[in-house]
Amino acid sequence: MPTKKQEEMNEEKNENSSLLVGYARKSNAGGALKLSVNTDSFADCQTYVTSDGQVYAQLLISMRALNKVLDGERAVTTISQIQD
């Protein structure tokens, strides 16, 4: 039988799902970070509007995973958006 804390964690996990938007990888020359964004997924992203009327989508890349890509330990990592 799950504890109250486990139930709360499961509820939080269900409420905060993530949308895969694309991938990040180091360029072949190693001097740049290449981002590949799926335009269909990007269109599904939640957006916000700034005071000057510009529309932005807030995306997320794990710093730990990105550092592994930059250090050559991983070839690619994901770009996501946390969905409420």
C-alpha positions as CSV (number, residue, x, y, z in Angstrom):
1,M,0.0,0.0,0.0
2,P,1.6,3.3,-1.0
3,T,2.3,5.9,1.6
4,K,0.9,9.4,1.5
5,K,4.2,10.8,0.4
6,Q,4.4,8.3,-2.5
7,E,0.9,9.2,-3.5
8,E,1.8,12.9,-3.5
9,M,4.9,12.3,-5.6
10,N,2.9,10.3,-8.1
11,E,0.3,13.0,-8.3
12,E,3.0,15.7,-8.9
13,K,4.6,13.5,-11.5
14,N,1.3,13.2,-13.4
15,E,0.6,16.9,-13.2
16,N,4.0,17.9,-14.5
17,S,4.6,15.9,-17.6
18,S,7.0,17.0,-20.3
19,L,6.7,17.5,-24.0
20,L,9.7,16.3,-26.1
21,V,10.5,19.2,-28.4
22,G,13.9,18.3,-29.9
23,Y,17.5,17.3,-29.4
24,A,20.8,19.1,-28.7
25,R,24.2,17.8,-29.9
26,K,27.7,19.2,-30.3
27,S,28.6,20.1,-33.9
28,N,31.1,18.0,-35.7
29,A,33.8,20.6,-35.4
30,G,33.0,20.9,-31.7
31,G,32.7,24.7,-31.7
32,A,28.9,25.0,-31.5
33,L,25.8,23.4,-30.0
34,K,23.3,22.2,-32.7
35,L,19.6,22.3,-31.7
36,S,17.1,20.2,-33.7
37,V,13.5,21.3,-32.9
38,N,10.5,19.3,-34.2
39,T,8.2,22.0,-35.6
40,D,5.0,20.0,-34.9
41,S,6.0,19.5,-31.2
42,F,7.1,23.2,-31.0
43,A,3.6,24.2,-32.2
44,D,2.2,22.3,-29.2
45,C,4.3,24.2,-26.7
46,Q,2.7,26.4,-24.1
47,T,3.7,30.1,-24.6
48,Y,3.7,33.3,-22.6
49,V,3.6,36.9,-23.7
50,T,6.0,39.6,-22.5
51,S,4.9,43.2,-21.7
52,D,6.1,44.3,-25.2
53,G,3.9,41.7,-26.9
54,Q,6.6,39.2,-27.8
55,V,5.6,35.5,-27.5
56,Y,8.0,33.0,-26.1
57,A,8.0,29.2,-25.5
58,Q,10.0,28.2,-22.4
59,L,12.2,25.1,-23.1
60,L,14.4,23.1,-20.9
61,I,17.7,21.2,-21.3
62,S,19.2,19.4,-18.3
63,M,22.6,21.0,-17.4
64,R,24.0,17.6,-16.3
65,A,23.0,16.0,-19.6
66,L,24.2,19.0,-21.7
67,N,27.6,18.9,-19.9
68,K,27.9,15.2,-20.8
69,V,27.2,16.1,-24.5
70,L,29.8,18.9,-24.4
71,D,32.3,16.6,-22.7
72,G,31.8,13.9,-25.3
73,E,30.3,11.4,-22.8
74,R,26.9,11.4,-24.7
75,A,26.1,12.1,-28.3
76,V,22.7,13.9,-27.7
77,T,20.3,15.1,-25.1
78,T,16.7,16.2,-25.2
79,I,15.0,19.6,-25.3
80,S,11.7,19.6,-23.5
81,Q,8.9,21.7,-22.1
82,I,7.4,21.0,-18.7
83,Q,3.6,20.9,-19.1
84,D,1.3,21.9,-16.2
